[in-house]
Amino acid sequence: MYLAFENGIKITLKTSLSLFFVLLGHFAFAQSIGGQSAYQFMNIPTSARASALGGFANAIDDGDVQLSIGNPSLLDSTQHLNLNLSYLNYFEGTNMGTVSMAFKPDSSKLTFMGGIQYLSFGAMDRIDASGVELGTFNAGDYLFQGGVALPMDSLWTIGANLKAIYSNLAQYSSFAVALDASALYSNPKRKFSASLMVRNLGQQVNSYTEVQDSLPLDVQLSFVKQLKHAPFRFLITLDQLQRWDLSYNDPNFQEVTDPITGETSGGVNFEFGDLLMRHVTIGTELLLSDNLHVRFGYNYRRRQEMKVGSKPGTAGFSWGAGMRIKRFHISYARSTYHLAGASNQFSITSNLNDWRR
């Protein structure tokens, strides 16, 4: 297949995809991966469906607009005028909301999406170094996003998101710009799809202080397979591929040296299998009917980092459901992060064209 442009230039699909992935790799690995980054709210799932599946649903190509805000290559013409509202009841008075809508001009192959996301930390006490209360202050993060997708042929789609991020923490504020880029392979006959995505390429324009903070870069590879003769869809996502070692230093574990043998013990030993699994999130959907789906997810890294050793509970697990009721598609998710609590998330999608009938 060839892609033709107005100036008469033609390039093959293979060449264009190769160039696309080379550019993604170049910009992704040019980013700093050391230390902590700002704007961690961009790593929180923006839809209930993704939350129920462990936090990722990058390669489910079934026309769901609530997933397209996370992966622009999932945008397609069937999502025209689909409006999605999502609300996340997080922890300790923290709330997050997302609004997004897709549209496709009649004369264009492109499908567009616009979205707004906010995370409110609510009112917090302001206390000085000596412990004197100075009233309260507010804090919040805001993201304004525009996305576009271009189908390259019947199997391949590429997409991109442009993001503007604003953060306000009391008297401190910052502003940044970022780009997501993705490619989707979707084969309906085989009921298989895969997506490669680079998220949050960018930098701060204005920082909180004189020190520049990095953005939460994430390179993700996702696969989805639906069984041919059973109502199951399975998902696997590999995230943080730009960094192999996701282990950490736990201050509660300290190496002890035996004064006689010189052997050390008590430290944290991250084996190959553990390091590999920290990149893996698994999800499944039970497709009971076209109007009712039940979902489950397992995030290995979340479980390892958030569980309590003596009582791990269900940390890292998530579940939810989606149902279609007349003009509305409603999704719910509950994700367990820690014994201290779990988050609840709701998403509602409706097509504005349905209200004109």
N, C-alpha and C positions, 0 to 999 in steps of 0.2 A: 504494500500500500504506500502511496505517496501523499504528502501534505503539500498542497499548492497554495502559494501566496499571490497577492495582487501584482507583484513585480515580476511574476513568472518563474520565481525560484521554486524548485521542488526538492524535497528531502524525503528520504525513506523513513518509515515508522521506526525501524531499528536504529537508524542514526539519531533521530530526534530523542528517542528514549535514552539512548546511551549518553547523549549530551546532557539530558535532564538529570540523570543520576550522577554524572560526573560533577556537575555544578552543585547538586545537593551535598555530595560528599565533601567538596572543597569548602563550601561555606560552613557546613556543620562542624568539621574538625578544626576550622579556624577559630571556633569559639572556645573560650576558657571553660574547662570542666572542673577546675579546682575550687574548693571552698563552697560556701553557701551562696545562694542567689536570692535576689529580690523577687517579688511578685509570685510567691508560691501558690497563690490562689488560682493561677492559670493551670495548675496540675489537678485541681479538683474537677471531677466529672461535671459537665454542664447539663446532663440529661439523666433522668431516672433510669432509662434503659441501660445506659453505659454503667451507671453505678451498680445496678443489679448484677451485671455481668463481670464484676470485679474492678471496674473503673475504665475499661476500654471496650469499644465496639467499632473499631476503625474500618472494618472490612465488610460489614453487613450491608449489602447493596439491595435494599428492598424499598427504596423511596421514602425512607423515614427522615423528615427534615430535622428532627431533634438530634440526629447523629451527624448531620452535615455541618453543623457549627463547629464540631470537633475535627472533622476531616472534610475539606472542601471538595475533594474528588468524588465524594458520595452525592454531590448535587446532580440532579438531572431534571429533565423537562416535566416529569410527573409531579414534581414538588412545587410547581408554579402556584404562587399565592397561598402556600401552606404556612400557617402561623403557628409558632411554638412558644409556650410559656412554661418555664421551669422554676421551681422553688425548692431550696434546700434548707432544712432546719438542721444547722450544724451543731456546734457545741457552745455552751455557756453564753447564750444570747447572740451568737454569731449566725447570720443568715445570708444566703446567697440567692440571687435571682438572675434569670436569663430570659431575654426576649429575642427571637430571631424569625425571619421570614425569607422565603425564597421566591424568586420571580425570573421568568424567562421571556425576553422580548421575542415577538413573532418572527422577526427578520434575522435573528441571530442564532448561531449554534451554542452560544455561551449561556450558562445558567448562573444567576447571581444570588447572593445571600447577604443580608445585613443583620447585625446582631449587637445587642448591648448586654453586658454582664456586670454585676456589682457584687461586692462582698462587704457587708456592714458588720463591724465589730461592736456596734452599739456604744453607749456611754460608759466611760471608764473613769475611775477615780484618779485625780492628779495629786501626787504626793511628792514633796521635795526630798532631798537627801537626808534631812533630819527627821522625816516622818510627819511633817505638818501637812494636813490636807489643804489643797488649793482649789477645790471644786472638782469638776469633771471635764472631760474632753471627748471628742468623737474621733473615730478613725474608720477609714474605708478604702477599698480598692475598686477601680472602675475600668472597664475595657470596652472599647468601641471597635467593631470588627466589620470588615467587608470581605466577601469571598467570591470566587469565580471558578467555574469548572468548564473544561473543554473536552468533549468526547473525541478521541483521536481515531477510533474505529469502533466496531461493535463490541470489542473486548476491553479496550484501554481508555481510561479517562485520567487527565491530569487536572490538578486544582491548586489554588493558592488562597491564603488568607492574609490580609493586611490588617495589623492591629495597632491601635493607639491605646496606651495604658497610662492611667493617672492614679496616683496613690497619695493619700493624705493621712498623716499620723500626727495629730495635735498640730504644733506649729511647723512640722516638717512635711514636705511634699516632694514628689518626683514625677517625671514624665518620661516615657520610653516608647519606642516604636519596635514592632516585631513582625516577622513574616513566617507563615507556615507554608510548606510546599509538600505536595503529595502526589502519588500515582496509584491508580486502582486498576487491577485486573479482575474482571468479573465474567465468568463463564456460566450462564444460566443452564445450559444443557447438562453440565457436570455438577451443577449446584455448588460451585466452588468460587471463592474470591480471595484475593490477597491485596494488601496495601502496604506501601512503603511511605513513611511520612517523617519529615523533619519539622519539629515544632519550635517556635519561639526563637528564631534567628533574629538578632537585633541588638540594640544597646540603649542605654539611658541617654536622653537628651539633657535632662536636668536631674541631678541626684539629690538624695536627702541631705547629704553633707558634701564635703569636698572629695570624698572617696566615691569612685564609680562602682556600682554594683553590677554583677552579671545577671543575665536573664536565665530562667530555668530551661535550658536547652534539653531537648529529648528527641532521640532518633528511634522510631518505632517500626516494627515489622509485624503485620497481623495476617492471620489466615482464618478463613471460615469455610466449613464444610457441612452441608446438609445431607442427611442420609436419604437415599433414594426411596426406600420402602419403609421408613420409620419416621415418626414426627419429631425428629431431633435435629438441632443445629448446634454444632460445636465450634468454639472459638478459642484461639490461642494467640496471645500478643506477647512479643518480646520488646521491652522498652529499655531506655537508657543504653542503647547499643553503642553509643559513642564512648562508653566507659565500662570496662570489663569488671573491675573490682568495686563493688558497691558495699563492701564491708565497712565497719566503723569501729572506733575505739570506745569500749564500754568501761567507764571508770570503776564499775563494780567488780570487774574482773582484772586482777593483777597477777602477774607472773611471780612465782615464789621459787627461789633457787635453793636446792638442797645443799647445805654446807659440806656434806661429805661426798656425795656423788657429782655435784655440780649440775645435775639435771634440773630443768625448769618445768613448772607445772602451774595450772590455774589460769593460763591465758586463754584467749579466744582463738580457736583454730577453725578457720573457714576453709572447708574442703572444696574441691572442684565442683562437686554436685551442688553444694549449697550456693556457691558463687553463681553457677549457671541458673539455678532456680530463682534467684533474686531478680532475674530479668523476666520471669514468666508469670503471666496471668492467664487463668483458664476460665472459660464461661460456657454455659450451655443454655439453650432455649428449648422448652417443650412446646411444640406447636399444636395445641389442642384443637384449634380451628383457626380460620382466617381472622376471627374476632377476639381470640383469647390466647395469650402466650404466658407461660410461666418461666421464670429465669433464675439461674443460680450462677454464682461466681466465686472464685478463690484466688486471692492475691497473696502469693507466697511471701514476698518481701514485707508486705504490711503485717502479716502474721508474725514473722520472725522479729520484727522491730518493735511491735506493740504488745505482744503477749506477755503475760506474767508467768514466769517459769513454773511456779507451783500450781497455777490455775489458768491455763491458756484459754479456756473457754472457746468461743467461736470467733476470736479475733482473726481478721483476714477473710472471713466468709461474708457473702452478701446474697440477697435474694430479692425477688420482686415479681411483678406481673404487669401485663399490658392488656387492655381490652378496648374494643371499639364499640361505642354507644352512639348510634345515630350519626350526628355530625362531628363527634369528638372521639379522639384516640387518647386514652388516659393511661399513664404509666406510673407505677409506684416502685420505690426501692428502699430497702433497709440494709445498711452496711455497718458491720460491727468493726470498730477500730480497736477497742480496748474494753476491758471489764468495766471501765467507768461509764461507758455508754455507746450508743450507736446513732447514726444519722438517718433521717427520713427525708426522702426526696420525691417530689411529684412533678410530672410533666403532662401538659395538655396540648394537643395538636388539633388544629381544625383548618380546613380549606375554605378560604373566603368566598370562593365561587359557589360553594354549597349553600351559602346564605342568600344568594341572589335568586334561587329557584322558588 
